[in-house]
């Protein structure tokens, strides 16, 4: 990402940097939504005043606003207030606020907020360009919106927080997979080294035997000649 932004800077000048970073994030999420949610409609609305970057629309869930920030510094509260205003203005009850490279002021890495009675924002911060987390967050909000719509009631905050805690707990176990894979790779490298050593020994034995056989044949030829 940094190399790409640097290249864009060289062509367009430093004043375009923040716009370039924003476009990279929006394009990334838009492409993920198109691939992972082919039955839904992705609307790019970043160029429209008082609207978020993207909107995800489907037949079986309410509209979801998606805001993405690719800042290198902490996201300030004014950005959150603007997103809330956009949701209120467009009468959207569900939104996801992604921050790719920094924290969101006053929010945990994964947090949810209820405001104005029936509106919900899921905050996901400092995730890098992690496709799995983006898909998980959108799926989570889609599910919550379906539950709320079917029951026509508010989502219990404690239940949501409990589910988020469970998700975070399971996400924290993912590094164990990397550890297991690393151990397997170490074993593979050691066995590969052992096999290579064995092959080298076999090759050396073959060369030694071949040399000895040639010497024996030469000795026999010399004796017979004599």
Secondary structure, DSSP 4 states (H G I P E B T S, - for coil): -HHHHHHHHHHH-GGGHHHHHHHHHHHHHHHHHHHH-TTSEEEE-TTSTT--SEEEE-SSS--EEEEEE--SSPBPHHHHHHHHHHHHHTT--EEEEEESSS-BTT--SEEEEEETTTEEEEEEES--S-HHHHHHHHHHHHHHHHHHHHHTSPPPHHHHHHHHHHHHHHHHTHHHHHHHHHHHHHHHHHHHHHHHHHHHHHHHHHHHHHHHHHHHHHHHHHHHH-
